[in-house]
Every structure is written in C-alpha cells, then in structure tokens.
Amino acid sequence: MTYPLTGKPAVIFSTPIREFAILSLGDRGNSVNQLQPQLKLLGYYKNEITGIYGNPTADAVDQFPKKYLGLPVGGSVDFTTK
C-alpha cells in the first residue's frame, strides 16, 4: 500500500494502540520482532531478525524518518514513528 499524499510505501502495524510502548535500545520481544521485518522490507534494516533492539535496529530507525517529512529522528520508535 502507498500513502496517497506522498506516493511512498505505507507500513501498517497490527498492534493495538493500547498495547504500544516506545521501543528503544536494549528492548526485546514481540514488538521488536514485528518492527525489524518492516524496516527490512523498506530497505533500512539489513541484519537478521533477532527480536533485540540493538545498534543495527536503532540505526535503521534513525534513517527511516529522514525520508518522511515531519517525523522525529532519534533512534527510538514512538507512536508517531510507528
């Protein structure tokens, strides 16, 4: 799916808002397991899917918002970035 205003890929996550937590360096688990393949699909993450939010994941997240106007840069995933 592409975002109609920009024509760029749109990523849709299935995690309900009430379950969302900010993801950052050192986090592990299901949310990271969902994030890494999405970043890989978009070409930002080149490593194995580990479920560990390490430096490669933080670097990929940091690169992602630079392409999309108005998203904060910082290596963590907040509600806006997600």
TIFISE-592648 format. One record per atom (N, C-alpha, C): chain; atom name; residue number from 0; x, y, z. Coordinates in nm, 2 decimals. Layout:
N
{atom A, CA, NUM, {X, Y, Z}} ...
//
This chain:
82
{atom A, N, 0, {0.08, -0.12, 0.00}} {atom A, CA, 0, {0.00, 0.00, 0.00}} {atom A, C, 0, {0.09, 0.12, 0.00}} {atom A, N, 1, {0.05, 0.23, -0.07}} {atom A, CA, 1, {0.13, 0.35, -0.07}} {atom A, C, 1, {0.04, 0.46, -0.01}} {atom A, N, 2, {0.11, 0.55, 0.06}} {atom A, CA, 2, {0.04, 0.67, 0.12}} {atom A, C, 2, {0.00, 0.76, 0.01}} {atom A, N, 3, {-0.13, 0.80, 0.00}} {atom A, CA, 3, {-0.18, 0.88, -0.12}} {atom A, C, 3, {-0.11, 1.01, -0.13}} {atom A, N, 4, {-0.08, 1.08, -0.02}} {atom A, CA, 4, {-0.02, 1.21, -0.03}} {atom A, C, 4, {0.12, 1.22, -0.08}} {atom A, N, 5, {0.20, 1.11, -0.05}} {atom A, CA, 5, {0.34, 1.11, -0.09}} {atom A, C, 5, {0.37, 1.01, -0.20}} {atom A, N, 6, {0.29, 0.91, -0.21}} {atom A, CA, 6, {0.32, 0.80, -0.31}} {atom A, C, 6, {0.42, 0.71, -0.25}} {atom A, N, 7, {0.46, 0.72, -0.13}} {atom A, CA, 7, {0.57, 0.64, -0.07}} {atom A, C, 7, {0.50, 0.52, 0.00}} {atom A, N, 8, {0.58, 0.41, 0.03}} {atom A, CA, 8, {0.52, 0.30, 0.10}} {atom A, C, 8, {0.46, 0.33, 0.23}} {atom A, N, 9, {0.35, 0.27, 0.26}} {atom A, CA, 9, {0.29, 0.29, 0.39}} {atom A, C, 9, {0.30, 0.16, 0.47}} {atom A, N, 10, {0.35, 0.16, 0.59}} {atom A, CA, 10, {0.36, 0.05, 0.67}} {atom A, C, 10, {0.25, 0.04, 0.77}} {atom A, N, 11, {0.18, -0.07, 0.78}} {atom A, CA, 11, {0.07, -0.09, 0.87}} {atom A, C, 11, {0.11, -0.19, 0.97}} {atom A, N, 12, {0.10, -0.15, 1.10}} {atom A, CA, 12, {0.12, -0.24, 1.21}} {atom A, C, 12, {-0.01, -0.28, 1.27}} {atom A, N, 13, {-0.01, -0.41, 1.32}} {atom A, CA, 13, {-0.14, -0.46, 1.37}} {atom A, C, 13, {-0.15, -0.45, 1.52}} {atom A, N, 14, {-0.05, -0.39, 1.59}} {atom A, CA, 14, {-0.05, -0.37, 1.73}} {atom A, C, 14, {-0.15, -0.27, 1.77}} {atom A, N, 15, {-0.25, -0.30, 1.86}} {atom A, CA, 15, {-0.35, -0.20, 1.90}} {atom A, C, 15, {-0.28, -0.09, 1.98}} {atom A, N, 16, {-0.33, 0.03, 1.97}} {atom A, CA, 16, {-0.27, 0.15, 2.03}} {atom A, C, 16, {-0.25, 0.12, 2.18}} {atom A, N, 17, {-0.34, 0.06, 2.25}} {atom A, CA, 17, {-0.34, 0.04, 2.39}} {atom A, C, 17, {-0.22, -0.04, 2.43}} {atom A, N, 18, {-0.16, -0.12, 2.34}} {atom A, CA, 18, {-0.05, -0.21, 2.37}} {atom A, C, 18, {0.08, -0.15, 2.33}} {atom A, N, 19, {0.08, -0.03, 2.27}} {atom A, CA, 19, {0.20, 0.03, 2.22}} {atom A, C, 19, {0.29, 0.09, 2.33}} {atom A, N, 20, {0.41, 0.06, 2.32}} {atom A, CA, 20, {0.51, 0.12, 2.41}} {atom A, C, 20, {0.63, 0.17, 2.32}} {atom A, N, 21, {0.70, 0.27, 2.37}} {atom A, CA, 21, {0.81, 0.33, 2.30}} {atom A, C, 21, {0.92, 0.22, 2.30}} {atom A, N, 22, {0.98, 0.19, 2.18}} {atom A, CA, 22, {1.08, 0.10, 2.16}} {atom A, C, 22, {1.21, 0.17, 2.15}} {atom A, N, 23, {1.32, 0.12, 2.22}} {atom A, CA, 23, {1.45, 0.18, 2.21}} {atom A, C, 23, {1.56, 0.08, 2.24}} {atom A, N, 24, {1.68, 0.12, 2.23}} {atom A, CA, 24, {1.80, 0.04, 2.25}} {atom A, C, 24, {1.78, -0.05, 2.37}} {atom A, N, 25, {1.81, -0.18, 2.36}} {atom A, CA, 25, {1.80, -0.27, 2.47}} {atom A, C, 25, {1.67, -0.35, 2.48}} {atom A, N, 26, {1.56, -0.30, 2.41}} {atom A, CA, 26, {1.44, -0.37, 2.42}} {atom A, C, 26, {1.44, -0.50, 2.35}} {atom A, N, 27, {1.36, -0.59, 2.39}} {atom A, CA, 27, {1.35, -0.72, 2.32}} {atom A, C, 27, {1.20, -0.76, 2.32}} {atom A, N, 28, {1.18, -0.86, 2.23}} {atom A, CA, 28, {1.04, -0.92, 2.23}} {atom A, C, 28, {0.96, -0.90, 2.10}} {atom A, N, 29, {0.83, -0.93, 2.12}} {atom A, CA, 29, {0.74, -0.94, 2.00}} {atom A, C, 29, {0.74, -0.81, 1.92}} {atom A, N, 30, {0.73, -0.70, 1.99}} {atom A, CA, 30, {0.72, -0.57, 1.92}} {atom A, C, 30, {0.85, -0.54, 1.83}} {atom A, N, 31, {0.96, -0.58, 1.88}} {atom A, CA, 31, {1.09, -0.57, 1.80}} {atom A, C, 31, {1.08, -0.67, 1.69}} {atom A, N, 32, {1.03, -0.79, 1.72}} {atom A, CA, 32, {1.02, -0.89, 1.61}} {atom A, C, 32, {0.92, -0.84, 1.50}} {atom A, N, 33, {0.83, -0.76, 1.53}} {atom A, CA, 33, {0.74, -0.70, 1.43}} {atom A, C, 33, {0.81, -0.58, 1.36}} {atom A, N, 34, {0.89, -0.51, 1.43}} {atom A, CA, 34, {0.95, -0.39, 1.37}} {atom A, C, 34, {1.06, -0.42, 1.27}} {atom A, N, 35, {1.15, -0.51, 1.31}} {atom A, CA, 35, {1.26, -0.54, 1.22}} {atom A, C, 35, {1.23, -0.59, 1.08}} {atom A, N, 36, {1.13, -0.68, 1.06}} {atom A, CA, 36, {1.09, -0.71, 0.92}} {atom A, C, 36, {1.03, -0.60, 0.85}} {atom A, N, 37, {0.96, -0.51, 0.91}} {atom A, CA, 37, {0.90, -0.39, 0.84}} {atom A, C, 37, {1.02, -0.30, 0.80}} {atom A, N, 38, {1.12, -0.28, 0.88}} {atom A, CA, 38, {1.23, -0.20, 0.84}} {atom A, C, 38, {1.31, -0.26, 0.73}} {atom A, N, 39, {1.32, -0.40, 0.74}} {atom A, CA, 39, {1.39, -0.47, 0.63}} {atom A, C, 39, {1.31, -0.46, 0.50}} {atom A, N, 40, {1.18, -0.47, 0.50}} {atom A, CA, 40, {1.10, -0.46, 0.38}} {atom A, C, 40, {1.12, -0.33, 0.31}} {atom A, N, 41, {1.14, -0.22, 0.39}} {atom A, CA, 41, {1.16, -0.09, 0.34}} {atom A, C, 41, {1.30, -0.06, 0.30}} {atom A, N, 42, {1.39, -0.15, 0.33}} {atom A, CA, 42, {1.53, -0.14, 0.29}} {atom A, C, 42, {1.62, -0.07, 0.40}} {atom A, N, 43, {1.57, -0.05, 0.52}} {atom A, CA, 43, {1.65, 0.02, 0.62}} {atom A, C, 43, {1.73, -0.07, 0.71}} {atom A, N, 44, {1.68, -0.20, 0.72}} {atom A, CA, 44, {1.74, -0.29, 0.81}} {atom A, C, 44, {1.80, -0.41, 0.73}} {atom A, N, 45, {1.93, -0.44, 0.75}} {atom A, CA, 45, {1.99, -0.54, 0.66}} {atom A, C, 45, {2.03, -0.67, 0.74}} {atom A, N, 46, {2.01, -0.66, 0.87}} {atom A, CA, 46, {2.06, -0.77, 0.96}} {atom A, C, 46, {1.95, -0.88, 0.98}} {atom A, N, 47, {1.98, -0.98, 1.06}} {atom A, CA, 47, {1.89, -1.09, 1.09}} {atom A, C, 47, {1.78, -1.03, 1.18}} {atom A, N, 48, {1.66, -1.09, 1.17}} {atom A, CA, 48, {1.55, -1.06, 1.27}} {atom A, C, 48, {1.58, -1.13, 1.40}} {atom A, N, 49, {1.61, -1.06, 1.50}} {atom A, CA, 49, {1.66, -1.12, 1.63}} {atom A, C, 49, {1.56, -1.09, 1.74}} {atom A, N, 50, {1.47, -0.99, 1.73}} {atom A, CA, 50, {1.39, -0.95, 1.84}} {atom A, C, 50, {1.46, -0.87, 1.94}} {atom A, N, 51, {1.58, -0.83, 1.91}} {atom A, CA, 51, {1.66, -0.75, 2.00}} {atom A, C, 51, {1.69, -0.61, 1.94}} {atom A, N, 52, {1.65, -0.51, 2.01}} {atom A, CA, 52, {1.67, -0.37, 1.96}} {atom A, C, 52, {1.81, -0.32, 1.99}} {atom A, N, 53, {1.90, -0.36, 1.90}} {atom A, CA, 53, {2.04, -0.33, 1.92}} {atom A, C, 53, {2.07, -0.21, 1.83}} {atom A, N, 54, {2.20, -0.18, 1.82}} {atom A, CA, 54, {2.25, -0.07, 1.73}} {atom A, C, 54, {2.20, -0.08, 1.59}} {atom A, N, 55, {2.21, -0.20, 1.52}} {atom A, CA, 55, {2.16, -0.20, 1.38}} {atom A, C, 55, {2.01, -0.16, 1.37}} {atom A, N, 56, {1.93, -0.20, 1.47}} {atom A, CA, 56, {1.79, -0.16, 1.46}} {atom A, C, 56, {1.77, -0.01, 1.49}} {atom A, N, 57, {1.85, 0.04, 1.58}} {atom A, CA, 57, {1.84, 0.18, 1.61}} {atom A, C, 57, {1.89, 0.27, 1.49}} {atom A, N, 58, {1.99, 0.22, 1.43}} {atom A, CA, 58, {2.04, 0.29, 1.31}} {atom A, C, 58, {1.94, 0.29, 1.20}} {atom A, N, 59, {1.87, 0.18, 1.18}} {atom A, CA, 59, {1.77, 0.17, 1.07}} {atom A, C, 59, {1.65, 0.26, 1.11}} {atom A, N, 60, {1.61, 0.26, 1.23}} {atom A, CA, 60, {1.50, 0.35, 1.28}} {atom A, C, 60, {1.54, 0.50, 1.26}} {atom A, N, 61, {1.67, 0.53, 1.29}} {atom A, CA, 61, {1.72, 0.67, 1.27}} {atom A, C, 61, {1.72, 0.71, 1.12}} {atom A, N, 62, {1.74, 0.62, 1.03}} {atom A, CA, 62, {1.74, 0.65, 0.89}} {atom A, C, 62, {1.60, 0.67, 0.84}} {atom A, N, 63, {1.50, 0.59, 0.89}} {atom A, CA, 63, {1.37, 0.59, 0.84}} {atom A, C, 63, {1.30, 0.73, 0.84}} {atom A, N, 64, {1.30, 0.81, 0.95}} {atom A, CA, 64, {1.23, 0.94, 0.95}} {atom A, C, 64, {1.29, 1.04, 0.86}} {atom A, N, 65, {1.42, 1.03, 0.83}} {atom A, CA, 65, {1.49, 1.13, 0.74}} {atom A, C, 65, {1.42, 1.13, 0.60}} {atom A, N, 66, {1.36, 1.02, 0.56}} {atom A, CA, 66, {1.29, 1.02, 0.43}} {atom A, C, 66, {1.14, 1.07, 0.44}} {atom A, N, 67, {1.09, 1.08, 0.56}} {atom A, CA, 67, {0.95, 1.12, 0.57}} {atom A, C, 67, {0.93, 1.25, 0.65}} {atom A, N, 68, {0.89, 1.35, 0.59}} {atom A, CA, 68, {0.87, 1.48, 0.64}} {atom A, C, 68, {0.80, 1.48, 0.77}} {atom A, N, 69, {0.85, 1.55, 0.87}} {atom A, CA, 69, {0.78, 1.57, 1.00}} {atom A, C, 69, {0.80, 1.46, 1.10}} {atom A, N, 70, {0.87, 1.35, 1.07}} {atom A, CA, 70, {0.90, 1.25, 1.17}} {atom A, C, 70, {1.03, 1.28, 1.25}} {atom A, N, 71, {1.02, 1.27, 1.38}} {atom A, CA, 71, {1.14, 1.29, 1.46}} {atom A, C, 71, {1.25, 1.19, 1.44}} {atom A, N, 72, {1.38, 1.23, 1.45}} {atom A, CA, 72, {1.49, 1.15, 1.44}} {atom A, C, 72, {1.54, 1.12, 1.58}} {atom A, N, 73, {1.58, 1.00, 1.61}} {atom A, CA, 73, {1.64, 0.98, 1.75}} {atom A, C, 73, {1.67, 0.83, 1.78}} {atom A, N, 74, {1.65, 0.74, 1.69}} {atom A, CA, 74, {1.68, 0.60, 1.71}} {atom A, C, 74, {1.58, 0.52, 1.79}} {atom A, N, 75, {1.47, 0.58, 1.83}} {atom A, CA, 75, {1.37, 0.51, 1.90}} {atom A, C, 75, {1.24, 0.52, 1.83}} {atom A, N, 76, {1.15, 0.43, 1.86}} {atom A, CA, 76, {1.02, 0.42, 1.79}} {atom A, C, 76, {0.91, 0.47, 1.88}} {atom A, N, 77, {0.86, 0.58, 1.86}} {atom A, CA, 77, {0.74, 0.63, 1.94}} {atom A, C, 77, {0.62, 0.61, 1.86}} {atom A, N, 78, {0.50, 0.66, 1.91}} {atom A, CA, 78, {0.38, 0.63, 1.84}} {atom A, C, 78, {0.37, 0.70, 1.70}} {atom A, N, 79, {0.43, 0.82, 1.69}} {atom A, CA, 79, {0.43, 0.89, 1.56}} {atom A, C, 79, {0.51, 0.81, 1.46}} {atom A, N, 80, {0.63, 0.77, 1.50}} {atom A, CA, 80, {0.72, 0.70, 1.40}} {atom A, C, 80, {0.65, 0.56, 1.36}} {atom A, N, 81, {0.59, 0.50, 1.46}} {atom A, CA, 81, {0.53, 0.37, 1.43}} {atom A, C, 81, {0.42, 0.39, 1.33}} 
//
